[in-house]
Amino acid sequence: MIGSDYVLEAHNIYHTTEVDTGGCFNGGGQSALVLKGVHLTVKSGEVMAILGSKGSGKRALLDVIARRSEGSSRGQVLLNGSPLTKSLFQQRCGYVTHACTFVPGLTVSQTLNYTPTILGGYLKSSKVRQVLADLALSQVSHKKVENLNISETRRLAIGIQLVRDPVMLLLDEPTQGLDPLSAYLLISILSNSAKKTGCGILLSMEKPRSDVFPFLDRALFLCLGGAVYSGGTRAMLEYFHGIGFPCPELENPLMYYLCLSTVDRRSRDRFLESSQQIEALVEKFARESPIPEAPINPIGSGKIPLAYGKPGELKVWGVLYLRLLAATFSCGYAGMKAMFLRLLALPVAMGLMWLFYSQIGDDSRGFFSKSGMIMTVLGLSYGVGIWTTICLFPTWRKRFCQEYSEGLYTGATLLIAYNAVSMPFSFISAAIASCVFYPLILNPTTPDGLTFMYILIALWTCFVLAEQLSIAFLLVIKSQINAAIAVSYILVICLSLASGTVRSYKGLSPWLQENAKGIHSKYASSLLHTTIFHARRMDCNPATGAICPQPTEFLLERIGKAHPQETTDIAACVAFALGLCAFNMILYLLPMPRCVRRKFRE
């Protein structure tokens, strides 16, 4: 419950944006003026609708108020007379788009409970129960979010913001795609919530129905960036009647005046005529309703208490960690999928090796087959890491993009929480896979713990490196398949040049031999080669007169060293994997280019 009155004001808003030309390196493109001297006022407990056809500037106006717009803006956006900065908006206001993403596997109540807020314990539980009741979601509180219908999904997206107790709530096309009954229910719920909590609501609509008119306290009609009318809905009828456009009886006043504010494109003559009429309406409204420049209060006069501000980083990390665990251990398709990929995919891949390599001996052909087996093991470990990441991480990336714009946490906080869940699972998975792979290469009746550790480190670091490399590419590549292809190309090249399985070390050019020292595949392959071939003799048939090379000679040819250097290999493998984790945290802290932000906006 909001304890004091708030007033959101926008005065004389002009906004210019650039038309996207389709790439990061194509220049700025052409500029377009999308808002022209728009003003509005919303008070606590009121619902205001921004009405207009496509391209009228509804979303641009919401973005300017939310401080998410790209381009140049002029004018003032004030909250209780103080400038509404981006930080202040993130702390005290909320913004809901129709493309809100949820984490599959979580229930409705879990989604609300695992929303980062400054509230905790009993206060947060009480707030969640209140929001569920206010949004008519109590009956589906234990339902998985992926099983919700579109109306329930919209209400849940609103509930995520209401849990944070905003003083102003912005909604972009909340009724888009809803049937008339669901749209009526949503607007009535928003109106009741505004009156009950004192939250001011500003929403955009393209096709308002007559039954939502009683729930709207104010309306703003936009056309081509200009305001045809801005004010109370009751005064709206009097205003248009006074300028010669009375609303006919039995007509929906919202749609009637929206059509009046829309350019008619059915013919050239109609287009010119309607454009001139709209320009006249915009000029008339600006002339008859002048809005003076509001004074800016630089110190805020203490009118904006930050009782429910931004939660601390440690608390946010804890919420994200619990959210990840809940999604992983959830009972349902999403949870089973996450558990299989994190825990069982790598052991299953190693189990497939038994179909092809269970009968390999120690003759000359067997030695080369086992060298090929090493390439397969490394490739499968990389591949499972890529597969797991592109299946699980994009959902968290989408949620991060939405919550990052709300100022809740940074990319580094997300990755710390994600890795805190992923790495223990991947380590256990690699240990199980090592148990499956061990009998293929060594005698299982005389187990060697040190050798098992070498196999475990090689498999685990391969998985982690592929996972982290995929996470890095998913920062700038929206398509999971394209990201997987890019990472696969890089790792295939690394395997071909540095593992000693496709090309022997001696077969590489001197400059490639030096560069291979900076590739993870060289050290992981060296660990497996040493484990399999050191102290193993090749069985030769004396009748053929073949010369049997010693294991040291074979290792020298394949990996460039005859004697084991396990400590160096283990340190290098772990350093590559954990170093890439640290690099990703730095990468996710950097500001994203404009083309990338636009790509992930929806």
C-alpha positions as a printed NumPy array, in Angstrom:
array([[  0.   ,   0.   ,   0.   ],
       [  1.422,   3.365,  -1.046],
       [  1.236,   5.797,   1.815],
       [  1.344,   9.131,  -0.002],
       [  0.099,  10.7  ,  -3.22 ],
       [  2.313,  10.707,  -6.275],
       [  2.026,  12.644,  -9.503],
       [  3.768,  11.655, -12.713],
       [  4.06 ,  14.488, -15.217],
       [  5.489,  14.69 , -18.722],
       [  5.818,  18.154, -20.229],
       [  6.538,  19.088, -23.827],
       [  8.124,  15.763, -24.794],
       [  9.961,  15.662, -28.111],
       [ 11.747,  12.48 , -29.097],
       [ 13.878,  11.687, -32.125],
       [ 15.01 ,   8.165, -32.865],
       [ 17.068,   6.523, -35.584],
       [ 15.661,   4.059, -38.086],
       [ 17.47 ,   0.744, -37.728],
       [ 19.441,  -0.122, -40.863],
       [ 19.966,  -3.734, -39.874],
       [ 23.479,  -4.045, -38.486],
       [ 26.067,  -2.869, -36.005],
       [ 28.34 ,  -1.29 , -38.596],
       [ 25.89 ,   0.384, -40.982],
       [ 25.951,   3.79 , -39.355],
       [ 23.206,   5.596, -37.559],
       [ 20.571,   5.513, -40.271],
       [ 17.924,   8.179, -40.736],
       [ 16.447,  10.156, -37.849],
       [ 12.705,  10.437, -37.341],
       [ 10.721,  12.678, -34.978],
       [  8.287,  10.304, -33.25 ],
       [  6.969,  12.537, -30.433],
       [  6.038,  16.204, -30.826],
       [  5.298,  18.254, -27.731],
       [  3.384,  15.562, -25.813],
       [  2.299,  16.146, -22.231],
       [  0.396,  14.087, -19.672],
       [ -0.369,  13.857, -15.96 ],
       [ -1.132,  10.721, -13.922],
       [ -1.901,  10.703, -10.204],
       [ -1.893,   7.95 ,  -7.622],
       [ -4.842,   5.588,  -7.981],
       [ -5.619,   6.672, -11.561],
       [ -5.591,   4.656, -14.777],
       [ -4.559,   6.519, -17.916],
       [ -4.717,   5.051, -21.42 ],
       [ -2.456,   6.105, -24.297],
       [ -4.518,   5.519, -27.431],
       [ -3.34 ,   5.533, -31.013],
       [ -2.839,   3.419, -34.104],
       [  0.41 ,   1.661, -34.962],
       [  3.244,   4.116, -35.42 ],
       [  1.567,   6.857, -33.4  ],
       [  4.331,   6.914, -30.77 ],
       [  2.705,   5.033, -27.866],
       [  5.653,   2.79 , -27.099],
       [  8.163,   5.589, -27.697],
       [  6.394,   7.703, -25.062],
       [  6.469,   4.845, -22.536],
       [ 10.161,   4.296, -23.246],
       [ 10.922,   7.986, -22.737],
       [  9.134,   7.972, -19.374],
       [ 10.885,   4.723, -18.362],
       [ 14.253,   6.146, -19.485],
       [ 14.775,   3.238, -21.889],
       [ 14.507,   5.197, -25.135],
       [ 17.281,   5.309, -27.705],
       [ 17.813,   8.6  , -29.452],
       [ 17.534,  12.192, -28.301],
       [ 14.705,  13.524, -26.136],
       [ 13.635,  16.973, -24.963],
       [ 11.156,  17.91 , -22.301],
       [ 10.639,  17.055, -18.656],
       [  9.459,  13.896, -16.92 ],
       [  8.759,  14.559, -13.248],
       [  7.671,  12.495, -10.254],
       [  6.286,  14.731,  -7.513],
       [  8.094,  17.671,  -9.066],
       [ 11.494,  15.963,  -9.099],
       [ 13.236,  14.791, -12.298],
       [ 12.451,  11.144, -12.956],
       [ 15.913,   9.703, -13.575],
       [ 16.589,   6.168, -14.741],
       [ 17.715,   5.122, -11.28 ],
       [ 14.63 ,   6.631,  -9.625],
       [ 12.321,   4.967, -12.147],
       [ 13.936,   1.576, -11.517],
       [ 13.517,   1.979,  -7.76 ],
       [  9.984,   3.354,  -7.627],
       [  8.216,   2.438, -10.882],
       [  7.567,  -0.63 , -13.021],
       [  7.319,  -1.337, -16.734],
       [  5.519,  -4.356, -18.252],
       [  5.812,  -5.318, -21.918],
       [  3.615,  -7.872, -23.674],
       [  6.71 ,  -9.99 , -24.426],
       [  7.609, -10.792, -20.803],
       [  9.494, -14.095, -20.418],
       [  9.236, -16.497, -17.494],
       [ 11.473, -19.351, -16.355],
       [  9.88 , -22.689, -17.334],
       [  9.494, -25.213, -14.55 ],
       [  8.509, -22.665, -11.905],
       [  4.987, -22.28 , -10.602],
       [  3.133, -18.969, -10.474],
       [  3.788, -18.525,  -6.753],
       [  7.471, -19.472,  -7.15 ],
       [  7.857, -16.933,  -9.947],
       [  6.549, -14.191,  -7.666],
       [  8.483, -15.381,  -4.61 ],
       [ 11.746, -15.517,  -6.587],
       [ 11.397, -11.934,  -7.829],
       [ 14.229,  -9.839,  -6.349],
       [ 12.774,  -7.249,  -3.965],
       [ 13.926,  -5.527,  -0.812],
       [ 11.12 ,  -7.283,   1.077],
       [ 11.855, -10.622,   2.691],
       [ 10.387, -13.31 ,   4.907],
       [  6.83 , -12.845,   6.104],
       [  6.419,  -9.419,   4.472],
       [  7.235, -10.781,   1.025],
       [  5.021, -13.86 ,   1.494],
       [  2.136, -11.626,   2.517],
       [  2.711,  -9.357,  -0.47 ],
       [  2.768, -12.334,  -2.847],
       [ -0.512, -13.683,  -1.446],
       [ -2.079, -10.248,  -1.783],
       [ -0.945,  -9.874,  -5.415],
       [ -2.198, -13.372,  -6.272],
       [ -5.612, -12.495,  -4.855],
       [ -5.768,  -9.049,  -6.481],
       [ -4.889, -10.47 ,  -9.923],
       [ -7.235, -13.482,  -9.647],
       [ -4.267, -15.883,  -9.784],
       [ -4.81 , -17.692,  -6.478],
       [ -6.515, -20.618,  -8.218],
       [ -3.498, -21.179, -10.495],
       [ -0.759, -20.375,  -7.956],
       [  0.62 , -23.949,  -8.182],
       [  0.371, -24.139, -11.953],
       [  3.554, -24.199, -14.067],
       [  4.113, -20.935, -15.927],
       [  4.481, -22.731, -19.266],
       [  0.923, -24.081, -18.855],
       [ -0.741, -20.694, -18.336],
       [ -3.057, -19.181, -20.935],
       [ -2.318, -15.76 , -22.387],
       [ -4.583, -13.907, -19.943],
       [ -2.958, -15.55 , -16.914],
       [  0.476, -14.877, -18.394],
       [ -0.27 , -11.152, -18.718],
       [ -1.539, -10.975, -15.155],
       [  1.547, -12.794, -13.891],
       [  3.796, -10.304, -15.707],
       [  1.907,  -7.497, -13.96 ],
       [  2.155,  -9.326, -10.655],
       [  5.954,  -9.464, -10.879],
       [  5.967,  -5.662, -10.902],
       [  3.262,  -5.256,  -8.253],
       [  5.256,  -7.41 ,  -5.816],
       [  7.84 ,  -4.622,  -5.859],
       [  5.132,  -2.124,  -4.807],
       [  5.666,   0.528,  -7.522],
       [  4.171,   4.004,  -7.261],
       [  3.697,   4.158, -11.041],
       [  3.199,   1.194, -13.383],
       [  3.624,   1.407, -17.164],
       [  2.144,  -1.261, -19.431],
       [  2.781,  -1.656, -23.156],
       [ -0.315,  -3.077, -24.92 ],
       [ -1.476,  -5.295, -22.018],
       [ -4.674,  -6.306, -23.854],
       [ -3.016,  -7.224, -27.164],
       [ -4.127, -10.678, -28.3  ],
       [ -6.713, -11.083, -25.525],
       [-10.347, -11.952, -26.139],
       [-12.914,  -9.282, -25.093],
       [-13.769, -10.95 , -21.784],
       [-10.097, -11.365, -20.784],
       [ -9.343,  -7.765, -21.792],
       [-12.253,  -6.506, -19.688],
       [-11.109,  -8.626, -16.738],
       [ -7.536,  -7.327, -17.014],
       [ -8.499,  -3.642, -17.171],
       [-10.97 ,  -4.024, -14.306],
       [ -8.296,  -5.739, -12.198],
       [ -5.827,  -2.948, -12.961],
       [ -8.392,  -0.312, -12.021],
       [ -9.25 ,  -2.039,  -8.737],
       [ -5.568,  -2.519,  -7.93 ],
       [ -4.854,   1.163,  -8.613],
       [ -7.657,   2.261,  -6.302],
       [ -6.669,  -0.232,  -3.6  ],
       [ -2.9  ,   0.328,  -3.536],
       [ -2.722,   3.916,  -4.803],
       [ -0.486,   2.945,  -7.705],
       [ -0.791,   5.132, -10.81 ],
       [ -1.192,   3.118, -14.024],
       [ -0.26 ,   4.258, -17.522],
       [ -1.08 ,   1.803, -20.302],
       [ -1.166,   1.855, -24.082],
       [ -4.03 ,   0.453, -26.153],
       [ -4.683,   0.213, -29.856],
       [ -8.291,  -1.007, -30.   ],
       [-10.164,  -0.069, -26.809],
       [-13.633,  -1.477, -26.27 ],
       [-16.533,   0.5  , -24.831],
       [-16.743,  -1.682, -21.697],
       [-13.304,  -0.5  , -20.487],
       [-14.277,   3.188, -20.681],
       [-15.625,   3.361, -17.091],
       [-12.294,   2.076, -15.729],
       [-10.19 ,   4.823, -17.354],
       [ -9.659,   8.062, -15.484],
       [ -7.556,   9.781, -18.143],
       [ -6.813,   9.356, -21.829],
       [ -4.153,  10.54 , -24.269],
       [ -4.854,  10.33 , -28.016],
       [ -1.713,  10.219, -30.174],
       [ -1.382,  10.458, -33.94 ],
       [  1.978,  10.616, -35.707],
       [  3.618,  11.695, -32.452],
       [  1.264,  14.605, -31.721],
       [ -1.324,  14.814, -28.925],
       [ -4.909,  15.257, -30.108],
       [ -6.173,  15.216, -26.527],
       [ -4.737,  14.608, -23.061],
       [ -6.835,  14.78 , -19.917],
       [ -9.734,  13.241, -18.01 ],
       [-12.13 ,  10.926, -19.795],
       [-15.161,  12.837, -18.539],
       [-13.757,  16.145, -19.744],
       [-12.851,  14.469, -23.061],
       [-16.485,  14.27 , -24.152],
       [-17.049,  17.936, -23.335],
       [-13.851,  19.012, -25.083],
       [-14.586,  17.284, -28.395],
       [-18.219,  18.408, -28.233],
       [-17.014,  21.974, -27.785],
       [-14.79 ,  21.875, -30.891],
       [-17.519,  20.426, -33.083],
       [-16.989,  16.652, -32.777],
       [-19.685,  15.312, -30.426],
       [-19.738,  11.564, -29.921],
       [-22.913,   9.996, -31.399],
       [-25.165,   8.09 , -29.06 ],
       [-24.549,   4.343, -28.742],
       [-20.989,   4.848, -30.046],
       [-17.85 ,   3.815, -28.205],
       [-16.284,   7.213, -27.408],
       [-12.79 ,   5.751, -27.195],
       [-12.946,   4.145, -30.646],
       [-14.82 ,   7.089, -32.132],
       [-12.177,   9.62 , -31.145],
       [ -9.394,   7.141, -31.904],
       [-10.695,   6.873, -35.483],
       [-10.902,  10.658, -35.538],
       [ -7.196,  10.716, -34.569],
       [ -6.108,   8.151, -37.163],
       [ -4.852,   8.886, -40.669],
       [ -7.096,   7.404, -43.376],
       [ -4.849,   5.621, -45.889],
       [ -7.515,   4.177, -48.167],
       [ -6.803,   6.741, -50.877],
       [ -4.535,   9.711, -51.517],
       [ -7.356,  12.242, -51.136],
       [ -8.534,  10.698, -47.862],
       [ -4.959,  10.624, -46.613],
       [ -4.426,  14.324, -47.291],
       [ -7.801,  15.28 , -45.883],
       [ -7.409,  13.261, -42.666],
       [ -3.81 ,  14.45 , -42.191],
       [ -4.884,  18.078, -42.402],
       [ -7.749,  17.452, -39.975],
       [ -5.446,  15.779, -37.462],
       [ -2.866,  18.566, -37.708],
       [ -5.642,  21.048, -37.011],
       [ -6.815,  19.03 , -33.99 ],
       [ -3.26 ,  18.822, -32.597],
       [ -2.735,  22.563, -33.035],
       [ -6.145,  23.346, -31.526],
       [ -5.506,  21.227, -28.454],
       [ -2.058,  22.773, -27.961],
       [ -3.569,  26.237, -28.311],
       [ -6.548,  25.706, -26.001],
       [ -4.698,  23.666, -23.364],
       [ -1.298,  25.301, -22.899],
       [  0.862,  23.488, -20.375],
       [  3.423,  25.699, -18.66 ],
       [  6.928,  24.453, -18.047],
       [  6.968,  22.709, -14.683],
       [  9.659,  23.844, -12.273],
       [ 12.382,  21.32 , -11.589],
       [ 13.109,  20.617,  -7.95 ],
       [ 16.753,  19.481,  -7.899],
       [ 16.733,  18.335,  -4.29 ],
       [ 13.396,  16.509,  -4.45 ],
       [ 12.016,  18.131,  -1.252],
       [ 11.867,  14.699,   0.36 ],
       [  8.597,  13.77 ,  -1.351],
       [  9.867,  10.506,  -2.814],
       [ 10.61 ,   7.984,  -0.042],
       [ 12.657,   5.018,  -1.218],
       [ 11.183,   2.509,   1.213],
       [ 11.183,  -0.274,  -1.374],
       [ 14.346,   0.543,  -3.308],
       [ 16.856,  -1.708,  -5.002],
       [ 17.72 ,  -4.921,  -3.088],
       [ 21.353,  -5.684,  -2.234],
       [ 23.582,  -7.729,  -4.548],
       [ 23.941, -10.598,  -2.063],
       [ 20.179, -10.845,  -1.625],
       [ 19.632, -10.763,  -5.396],
       [ 22.236, -13.49 ,  -5.848],
       [ 20.454, -15.633,  -3.267],
       [ 17.106, -15.175,  -5.021],
       [ 18.616, -16.061,  -8.409],
       [ 20.346, -19.12 ,  -6.945],
       [ 17.103, -20.379,  -5.396],
       [ 15.266, -19.667,  -8.647],
       [ 17.807, -21.768, -10.585],
       [ 17.581, -24.629,  -8.107],
       [ 13.779, -24.567,  -8.139],
       [ 13.708, -24.671, -11.952],
       [ 16.223, -27.543, -12.033],
       [ 14.464, -29.696,  -9.428],
       [ 10.915, -28.934, -10.587],
       [  8.6  , -31.849, -11.344],
       [  7.696, -31.515, -14.985],
       [  9.123, -31.536, -18.471],
       [ 11.311, -28.468, -17.942],
       [ 12.789, -29.851, -14.719],
       [ 13.383, -33.327, -16.165],
       [ 15.024, -31.774, -19.22 ],
       [ 17.321, -29.627, -17.07 ],
       [ 18.224, -32.574, -14.819],
       [ 18.99 , -34.873, -17.77 ],
       [ 21.161, -32.314, -19.544],
       [ 23.047, -31.264, -16.413],
       [ 23.534, -34.708, -14.902],
       [ 23.036, -37.572, -17.382],
       [ 23.796, -36.328, -20.905],
       [ 27.583, -36.669, -20.583],
       [ 27.485, -40.19 , -19.037],
       [ 25.093, -41.324, -21.763],
       [ 27.468, -39.921, -24.41 ],
       [ 30.386, -41.796, -22.827],
       [ 28.246, -44.953, -22.733],
       [ 27.902, -44.772, -26.507],
       [ 31.689, -45.207, -26.733],
       [ 31.255, -48.825, -25.714],
       [ 29.479, -49.541, -29.005],
       [ 32.589, -48.663, -31.012],
       [ 35.673, -49.053, -28.815],
       [ 34.988, -52.001, -26.483],
       [ 37.018, -54.516, -28.556],
       [ 40.14 , -52.455, -29.23 ],
       [ 43.444, -54.204, -28.571],
       [ 46.994, -52.965, -28.103],
       [ 48.263, -53.673, -31.605],
       [ 49.321, -50.914, -33.976],
       [ 45.757, -50.473, -35.252],
       [ 44.437, -50.382, -31.705],
       [ 46.872, -47.661, -30.709],
       [ 45.661, -45.376, -33.473],
       [ 42.047, -46.301, -32.744],
       [ 42.533, -45.265, -29.127],
       [ 44.031, -42.001, -30.288],
       [ 40.871, -41.474, -32.335],
       [ 38.855, -42.42 , -29.275],
       [ 40.484, -39.522, -27.416],
       [ 39.315, -37.139, -30.132],
       [ 35.798, -38.584, -29.82 ],
       [ 35.81 , -38.198, -26.026],
       [ 36.936, -34.582, -26.232],
       [ 34.45 , -33.838, -29.023],
       [ 31.565, -35.406, -27.1  ],
       [ 32.458, -33.479, -23.931],
       [ 32.559, -30.23 , -25.888],
       [ 29.358, -31.124, -27.722],
       [ 27.392, -31.979, -24.578],
       [ 28.549, -28.701, -23.009],
       [ 27.282, -26.775, -26.043],
       [ 24.026, -28.726, -26.176],
       [ 23.295, -28.206, -22.477],
       [ 24.007, -24.492, -22.627],
       [ 21.976, -23.645, -25.72 ],
       [ 19.017, -25.569, -24.303],
       [ 19.059, -24.067, -20.799],
       [ 20.811, -20.694, -20.798],
       [ 18.731, -18.697, -23.372],
       [ 15.729, -18.622, -21.003],
       [ 17.89 , -17.097, -18.273],
       [ 19.425, -14.711, -20.811],
       [ 15.968, -13.428, -21.796],
       [ 14.941, -13.008, -18.184],
       [ 18.241, -11.24 , -17.486],
       [ 17.683,  -8.782, -20.346],
       [ 14.302,  -7.841, -18.871],
       [ 15.431,  -7.596, -15.25 ],
       [ 18.683,  -5.848, -16.169],
       [ 16.661,  -3.055, -17.793],
       [ 14.825,  -2.76 , -14.46 ],
       [ 18.165,  -2.307, -12.672],
       [ 17.725,  -5.409, -10.486],
       [ 21.136,  -6.998, -11.085],
       [ 24.108,  -7.17 , -13.424],
       [ 25.262,  -9.903, -15.77 ],
       [ 28.052, -10.881, -13.376],
       [ 25.498, -11.581, -10.624],
       [ 23.538, -13.812, -13.003],
       [ 26.635, -15.768, -14.065],
       [ 27.814, -16.273, -10.482],
       [ 24.411, -17.745,  -9.582],
       [ 24.229, -19.785, -12.816],
       [ 27.732, -21.212, -12.371],
       [ 27.082, -21.941,  -8.682],
       [ 24.34 , -24.33 ,  -9.846],
       [ 25.879, -25.536, -13.098],
       [ 29.42 , -26.375, -11.985],
       [ 28.559, -28.833,  -9.19 ],
       [ 26.171, -30.618, -11.54 ],
       [ 28.758, -30.722, -14.328],
       [ 31.41 , -32.039, -11.937],
       [ 29.13 , -34.858, -10.767],
       [ 28.176, -35.574, -14.375],
       [ 31.845, -35.727, -15.403],
       [ 32.581, -38.076, -12.483],
       [ 29.813, -40.464, -13.578],
       [ 31.034, -40.23 , -17.191],
       [ 34.585, -41.018, -16.038],
       [ 33.284, -44.146, -14.291],
       [ 31.676, -45.202, -17.565],
       [ 34.779, -44.417, -19.638],
       [ 37.443, -45.809, -17.28 ],
       [ 36.914, -49.55 , -18.036],
       [ 37.399, -48.884, -21.757],
       [ 41.019, -47.87 , -21.334],
       [ 42.269, -49.459, -18.1  ],
       [ 41.668, -52.593, -16.065],
       [ 38.656, -51.927, -13.812],
       [ 39.761, -54.66 , -11.371],
       [ 42.787, -52.573, -10.318],
       [ 41.433, -49.023, -10.139],
       [ 43.854, -46.138,  -9.914],
       [ 42.466, -43.014,  -8.221],
       [ 45.09 , -40.722,  -9.756],
       [ 44.32 , -41.9  , -13.272],
       [ 40.6  , -41.501, -12.628],
       [ 41.224, -37.908, -11.536],
       [ 43.078, -37.175, -14.786],
       [ 40.105, -38.421, -16.824],
       [ 37.671, -36.468, -14.618],
       [ 39.606, -33.19 , -14.997],
       [ 39.817, -33.607, -18.782],
       [ 36.087, -34.293, -19.213],
       [ 34.913, -31.646, -16.722],
       [ 37.077, -28.831, -18.066],
       [ 36.022, -29.645, -21.652],
       [ 32.366, -29.396, -20.621],
       [ 32.876, -26.151, -18.67 ],
       [ 34.929, -24.519, -21.427],
       [ 32.293, -25.323, -24.076],
       [ 29.564, -24.09 , -21.719],
       [ 31.303, -20.787, -21.012],
       [ 32.203, -20.229, -24.658],
       [ 28.539, -20.769, -25.577],
       [ 27.46 , -18.288, -22.877],
       [ 29.868, -15.715, -24.337],
       [ 28.436, -16.103, -27.842],
       [ 24.838, -16.067, -26.571],
       [ 25.458, -12.541, -25.313],
       [ 25.519, -11.222, -28.879],
       [ 23.818, -13.997, -30.901],
       [ 20.099, -14.394, -30.348],
       [ 19.655, -17.705, -32.19 ],
       [ 20.754, -20.717, -30.135],
       [ 21.53 , -22.708, -33.288],
       [ 23.756, -19.98 , -34.724],
       [ 25.594, -19.661, -31.421],
       [ 26.089, -23.442, -31.268],
       [ 27.436, -23.493, -34.834],
       [ 29.91 , -20.68 , -34.098],
       [ 31.205, -22.376, -30.935],
       [ 31.389, -25.749, -32.708],
       [ 33.514, -24.295, -35.506],
       [ 35.988, -22.882, -32.994],
       [ 36.261, -26.096, -30.982],
       [ 36.553, -28.294, -34.089],
       [ 39.495, -26.177, -35.238],
       [ 41.062, -26.454, -31.771],
       [ 40.64 , -30.224, -31.787],
       [ 42.091, -30.548, -35.275],
       [ 45.185, -28.468, -34.609],
       [ 46.049, -29.006, -30.95 ],
       [ 44.758, -32.387, -29.762],
       [ 47.264, -34.522, -31.682],
       [ 44.475, -36.843, -32.821],
       [ 43.736, -35.524, -36.316],
       [ 47.227, -34.199, -37.027],
       [ 50.209, -35.316, -34.994],
       [ 52.241, -32.684, -33.189],
       [ 55.216, -33.348, -35.427],
       [ 53.054, -32.851, -38.501],
       [ 52.27 , -29.239, -37.587],
       [ 54.233, -26.218, -38.76 ],
       [ 56.515, -24.694, -36.089],
       [ 54.273, -21.631, -35.689],
       [ 51.238, -23.857, -35.183],
       [ 53.122, -25.909, -32.608],
       [ 53.753, -22.731, -30.614],
       [ 50.203, -21.439, -30.959],
       [ 48.796, -24.807, -29.881],
       [ 50.178, -24.122, -26.409],
       [ 47.46 , -21.508, -25.96 ],
       [ 44.594, -23.96 , -26.636],
       [ 42.753, -25.993, -24.025],
       [ 42.454, -29.046, -26.294],
       [ 46.215, -29.612, -26.195],
       [ 46.314, -30.057, -22.426],
       [ 43.106, -32.091, -22.137],
       [ 44.322, -34.361, -24.936],
       [ 47.731, -34.626, -23.278],
       [ 46.103, -35.782, -20.039],
       [ 44.135, -38.512, -21.824],
       [ 47.064, -39.585, -24.019],
       [ 49.318, -39.904, -20.977],
       [ 46.645, -41.828, -19.067],
       [ 46.018, -44.3  , -21.887],
       [ 49.442, -44.799, -23.474],
       [ 52.047, -44.237, -20.763],
       [ 53.503, -47.552, -19.546],
       [ 51.488, -49.423, -22.209],
       [ 53.333, -51.497, -24.781],
       [ 52.162, -52.142, -28.311],
       [ 51.555, -55.802, -29.183],
       [ 53.275, -56.698, -32.48 ],
       [ 53.191, -59.889, -34.506],
       [ 56.816, -61.113, -34.833],
       [ 55.971, -62.891, -38.081],
       [ 55.415, -59.603, -39.864],
       [ 58.76 , -58.201, -38.844],
       [ 57.144, -54.909, -37.866],
       [ 59.035, -52.567, -35.557],
       [ 57.042, -51.855, -32.413],
       [ 57.383, -48.243, -31.285],
       [ 57.659, -47.555, -27.593],
       [ 54.884, -45.565, -25.835],
       [ 57.301, -42.675, -25.354],
       [ 57.899, -42.531, -29.098],
       [ 54.161, -42.641, -29.818],
       [ 53.456, -39.855, -27.313],
       [ 56.3  , -37.745, -28.658],
       [ 54.866, -37.996, -32.153],
       [ 51.22 , -37.361, -31.197],
       [ 51.458, -34.695, -28.45 ],
       [ 55.055, -33.532, -28.605],
       [ 56.272, -34.88 , -25.258],
       [ 57.429, -38.311, -24.218],
       [ 57.143, -38.001, -20.436],
       [ 54.051, -37.149, -18.393],
       [ 53.503, -33.586, -17.218],
       [ 50.209, -34.114, -15.453],
       [ 50.533, -31.196, -13.044],
       [ 51.057, -28.728, -15.889],
       [ 48.213, -30.234, -17.914],
       [ 45.762, -30.174, -14.992],
       [ 46.651, -26.598, -14.083],
       [ 46.29 , -25.466, -17.703],
       [ 42.931, -27.226, -18.165],
       [ 41.444, -25.737, -15.001],
       [ 42.913, -22.301, -15.766],
       [ 41.316, -22.248, -19.228],
       [ 37.875, -23.232, -17.878],
       [ 37.814, -20.919, -14.855],
       [ 39.542, -18.12 , -16.75 ],
       [ 36.762, -18.143, -19.329],
       [ 34.223, -17.965, -16.473],
       [ 35.916, -14.814, -15.182],
       [ 36.119, -13.387, -18.714],
       [ 32.371, -13.897, -19.183],
       [ 31.623, -12.006, -15.971],
       [ 33.617,  -9.052, -17.269],
       [ 31.989,  -9.391, -20.698],
       [ 28.476,  -9.327, -19.223],
       [ 29.343,  -6.144, -17.302],
       [ 30.183,  -4.219, -20.488],
       [ 27.437,  -2.127, -22.148],
       [ 25.906,  -3.893, -25.125],
       [ 25.928,  -2.248, -28.578],
       [ 22.67 ,  -0.656, -29.711],
       [ 22.044,  -3.327, -32.36 ],
       [ 22.359,  -6.068, -29.727],
       [ 20.005,  -4.286, -27.313],
       [ 17.392,  -3.994, -30.051],
       [ 17.82 ,  -7.661, -30.922],
       [ 17.054,  -8.812, -27.369],
       [ 14.38 ,  -6.215, -26.655],
       [ 11.534,  -8.611, -27.376]])
